[in-house]
Every structure is written in structure tokens, then in C-alpha cells.
Amino acid sequence: MRILVPDLEGVETPLPGIVIVALPYDRDSILTVLEGRAATKRPHTQTLDSLFQAFREPFLVFSRAAWQVEQVTHARDTLVRRRAEAAPDSPGAKELDARIRALADSLRGLQPALERARTALGAARDSLWPRIEAVRGDTKRWEAATYAGYDTIVRTLTRDRLRQGVADTTDATGWAMLRVTTGTWWITARSPDPQDPNSEWYWNVPVTGDTIRLNPAIGRHLPRY
């Protein structure tokens, strides 16, 4: 299995450190049944969606500004190391000096935008985050009540099918390996969304072959209520 999610530039990128689990049952079908039995629907979804959207824009502006600064800083530092190894006064050294100066100028130009984005994000966090956390409390209580029977159902399924879940964590290239016995299995995983701290990528897919790429095409983009 390999996890690929869009980075700040929208490019599908492998993520390390994500736990992928193979289960001998479809966890979504269990959750659907439990939600159908709940006396009420999940609370405050529209309110949280609005608050999440208001926070996402300043978060994304800051994250992209910080990412640009990081990329230019890395490029400059790489050239500085190469410059230290170059022969003094050589054509190559002079070319490196020019490129280093250009990157330094770019960094100076990027810093004001980064600070403005940092200030705007701080203001949004101070304004929105207390309201988000206040209504999330009701959501957590609803989930605790609604999914109270989940563990009992899972224990029964694993006992009856004589199979336990298997897990692995993605490496630096986004790959993980799971070894399962014969039978029907589902792969489930959650990944943070680099573009939004209040959203995540979620997969719950049946095993249909030896290699599975968990990407947006087969995943769901969900709010983190």
C-alpha cells in the first residue's frame, strides 16, 4: 500500500508515518448502522463547516508562504555548501555567488508576506478556534454515545471470522506492507490534509490485488468534526 495526498501545490505526494490497517470486515458498514440507530443527527455540522472554511483560507496562505520560504532557503543553503567546495575565483564560484545573491534577494522579498500571513493566521486562530472547540464538545459527546457499541460488534466479527486486523506504518516513500490470510479484507487509513488542519483523507477500500495506492481517486475528503 502507498498513500499519496495533494501537497500545498496540489501535487500528489507520499506521506510517511501513516498507519494503514487491514480489517476482516467493512468498518464503514458498522458505523452506518450505528448512526442509523442514533436518536439525533451529528450536531453542528453546518456551523463547523462555516468555521472550518473561515479558518482554512488564512491557514493556506500562511502555509504556502512558509513553504516558499523553506524551499528558497533550502536552495540557497545547498548552493552555499557547493560554493564552499568550489575553487576560489573560479567561473563556477562566481556563478554560484550570483545565484546565492539572487536567492537571498528572493528571501528578503518573501519575508514580509510570510509575516503578514502569520499575523492573519494568529488573528483567525484567536477568533475562530475557541468557537470551534466549543461546538466540537457536543460532537464528541454525540460520537461517544452513537458509537458505544462499536467495540462489541468488532470483537464478535473478529471472533467469528477467526482473523485479527493487521497494521503497518508508511515509510519515507509512503509505502507500507501488510501480510494477510485468505478471505475478504478491507484497507483503512486516515491521513492529514496538508491544505487544511480541519480536514483529512480517509480510505476504507476492499482488497482487490497485491498493490493498492491510497490516493484521492479512491479516498474521501472529510471534515474533522
Order of alpha helices (4+ residues) and beta strands (2+ residues): beta-beta-beta-alpha-alpha-alpha-alpha-beta-beta-beta-beta-beta
